[in-house]
């Protein structure tokens, strides 16, 4: 397999790349936040849903769940995983829905896939319009001022006779509204290792800047990035969970 083939077929490797993620814990935590702050409705949309693992859990929780993503091959996998859900290939900065929603989620820091502040503002406006009265928007975010450029997380997994090592890390240059998510994949088969690297441009904000964008549209609660317990953000960590109730 060439590096280009690995890149173009990344959807096939997405679940392997995320094999160390506890989707159930994340989904359960956000369900608890929705129970605390929401309107008790069950209409749910997951933005940047990927291959649908979070959607699967919300369906199992009893939600009428749907997903949105820009990657159609990933959505094809999501549809197989969640045949009872509906999925759409669309940009989260400009989506519309047919009926008001009770919960919108965006996991795995995917809110940062908006390439700039203007696109993020459009996304927040779309979310606000799509939510019904008392609807909740839950997502996680990273503060650009607290990014450690030297931190790079890796994990390995075996698949179909090959050993894969996946790595990811944030990088912020110190100025401006762009940060990068740097990714790496190594595949070792029969003693031969092939490598692929990429960098995704993403929007960069401090939490203070993000809250200024959110507060005209939502009542904002910020929590520590801990899916095992719900704890108010203490103001020092660079990762946080946001629970935003529509104004």
TAKA-V916589 format. One record per residue. N is the residue number from 1. RES is the residue in one letter. PHI is phi as a letter, one per 20 degrees, with the letter a starting at -180 (none if undefined). PSI is psi in whole degrees, 0 to 359 (NA if undefined). NEAR is the number of other C-alpha atoms within 8 Angstrom. Layout:
[[N,RES,PHI,PSI,NEAR] [N,RES,PHI,PSI,NEAR]]
//
This chain:
[[1,X,none,131,4] [2,X,e,166,6] [3,X,f,321,9] [4,X,f,318,6] [5,X,f,321,8] [6,X,f,320,10] [7,X,f,311,8] [8,X,f,338,7] [9,X,d,30,8] [10,X,f,331,8] [11,X,g,327,9] [12,X,f,339,7] [13,X,d,359,8] [14,X,f,314,9] [15,X,f,327,8] [16,X,f,318,7] [17,X,f,330,8] [18,X,d,21,7] [19,X,f,339,7] [20,X,e,5,6] [21,X,e,134,5] [22,X,e,85,6] [23,X,f,324,9] [24,X,f,315,8] [25,X,f,318,9] [26,X,f,313,9] [27,X,f,318,11] [28,X,f,319,8] [29,X,f,314,12] [30,X,f,326,9] [31,X,f,319,8] [32,X,f,318,8] [33,X,f,321,10] [34,X,f,322,12] [35,X,f,325,9] [36,X,f,320,6] [37,X,d,350,9] [38,X,e,188,14] [39,X,d,11,10] [40,X,m,6,7] [41,X,f,170,7] [42,X,c,17,11] [43,X,e,118,11] [44,X,c,142,14] [45,X,c,132,12] [46,X,d,115,15] [47,X,e,144,13] [48,X,l,52,12] [49,X,f,346,15] [50,X,l,230,10] [51,X,e,9,13] [52,X,n,17,14] [53,X,f,323,11] [54,X,f,320,11] [55,X,g,319,14] [56,X,g,316,10] [57,X,f,320,11] [58,X,f,326,13] [59,X,g,316,11] [60,X,f,335,7] [61,X,f,350,6] [62,X,o,12,7] [63,X,e,153,10] [64,X,e,94,10] [65,X,d,147,14] [66,X,b,166,11] [67,X,c,154,15] [68,X,c,136,16] [69,X,b,161,17] [70,X,e,351,8] [71,X,d,104,9] [72,X,f,320,8] [73,X,g,323,7] [74,X,f,321,12] [75,X,f,327,17] [76,X,f,319,9] [77,X,f,319,10] [78,X,f,321,13] [79,X,f,325,14] [80,X,f,322,7] [81,X,f,327,10] [82,X,c,72,10] [83,X,f,338,7] [84,X,e,356,5] [85,X,e,162,12] [86,X,d,142,9] [87,X,c,145,11] [88,X,c,143,8] [89,X,e,105,10] [90,X,b,158,9] [91,X,f,129,9] [92,X,f,352,11] [93,X,e,349,12] [94,X,b,35,9] [95,X,e,160,9] [96,X,c,156,7] [97,X,c,159,6] [98,X,e,332,4] [99,X,b,153,5] [100,X,g,144,9] [101,X,d,158,13] [102,X,e,332,17] [103,X,b,130,16] [104,X,c,132,15] [105,X,c,157,11] [106,X,b,98,14] [107,X,e,173,12] [108,X,l,36,5] [109,X,m,20,11] [110,X,f,345,10] [111,X,g,333,11] [112,X,f,351,11] [113,X,f,347,9] [114,X,f,124,12] [115,X,f,344,11] [116,X,b,176,11] [117,X,f,323,10] [118,X,f,317,6] [119,X,f,322,10] [120,X,f,317,14] [121,X,f,320,10] [122,X,f,321,10] [123,X,f,314,13] [124,X,f,323,10] [125,X,f,320,9] [126,X,f,319,13] [127,X,f,313,10] [128,X,g,316,10] [129,X,f,326,8] [130,X,f,337,11] [131,X,e,144,15] [132,X,e,181,10] [133,X,g,130,8] [134,X,m,10,11] [135,X,f,155,14] [136,X,c,139,15] [137,X,d,119,13] [138,X,d,133,13] [139,X,b,167,12] [140,X,d,156,15] [141,X,b,162,11] [142,X,c,139,13] [143,X,e,122,12] [144,X,f,330,11] [145,X,f,347,8] [146,X,d,14,8] [147,X,f,133,11] [148,X,e,105,7] [149,X,f,342,9] [150,X,e,352,5] [151,X,e,126,7] [152,X,b,114,9] [153,X,e,136,7] [154,X,c,149,8] [155,X,b,157,8] [156,X,c,151,8] [157,X,b,146,9] [158,X,e,142,8] [159,X,b,121,7] [160,X,l,46,4] [161,X,n,2,6] [162,X,d,153,10] [163,X,d,124,12] [164,X,d,138,12] [165,X,c,123,12] [166,X,d,140,12] [167,X,c,150,11] [168,X,b,151,11] [169,X,a,149,12] [170,X,e,150,13] [171,X,b,129,11] [172,X,c,130,12] [173,X,f,353,6] [174,X,o,352,5] [175,X,b,152,5] [176,X,n,182,6] [177,X,d,20,9] [178,X,c,133,11] [179,X,c,173,13] [180,X,c,144,11] [181,X,d,113,12] [182,X,e,130,12] [183,X,c,148,11] [184,X,b,145,12] [185,X,c,132,11] [186,X,c,132,12] [187,X,c,122,11] [188,X,d,121,11] [189,X,c,128,9] [190,X,l,41,5] [191,X,n,358,5] [192,X,d,130,6] [193,X,d,131,8] [194,X,d,145,9] [195,X,c,148,9] [196,X,b,138,10] [197,X,c,149,8] [198,X,b,165,7] [199,X,c,125,8] [200,X,d,122,7] [201,X,f,132,10] [202,X,b,159,13] [203,X,f,142,14] [204,X,c,129,14] [205,X,b,156,12] [206,X,e,164,10] [207,X,f,328,8] [208,X,f,317,7] [209,X,f,318,8] [210,X,f,317,9] [211,X,f,327,9] [212,X,f,328,8] [213,X,f,324,9] [214,X,f,322,12] [215,X,f,331,9] [216,X,f,339,7] [217,X,d,334,10] [218,X,c,154,11] [219,X,e,122,10] [220,X,d,129,11] [221,X,d,134,8] [222,X,d,133,10] [223,X,c,156,14] [224,X,g,149,13] [225,X,e,72,9] [226,X,c,111,8] [227,X,e,356,8] [228,X,e,335,6] [229,X,b,153,6] [230,X,e,110,9] [231,X,c,130,7] [232,X,g,143,8] [233,X,f,130,11] [234,X,e,354,7] [235,X,n,6,4] [236,X,d,331,5] [237,X,f,152,9] [238,X,e,1,10] [239,X,c,142,10] [240,X,b,158,13] [241,X,d,135,12] [242,X,d,130,13] [243,X,d,114,14] [244,X,c,119,12] [245,X,e,130,13] [246,X,g,131,14] [247,X,f,NA,8]]
//
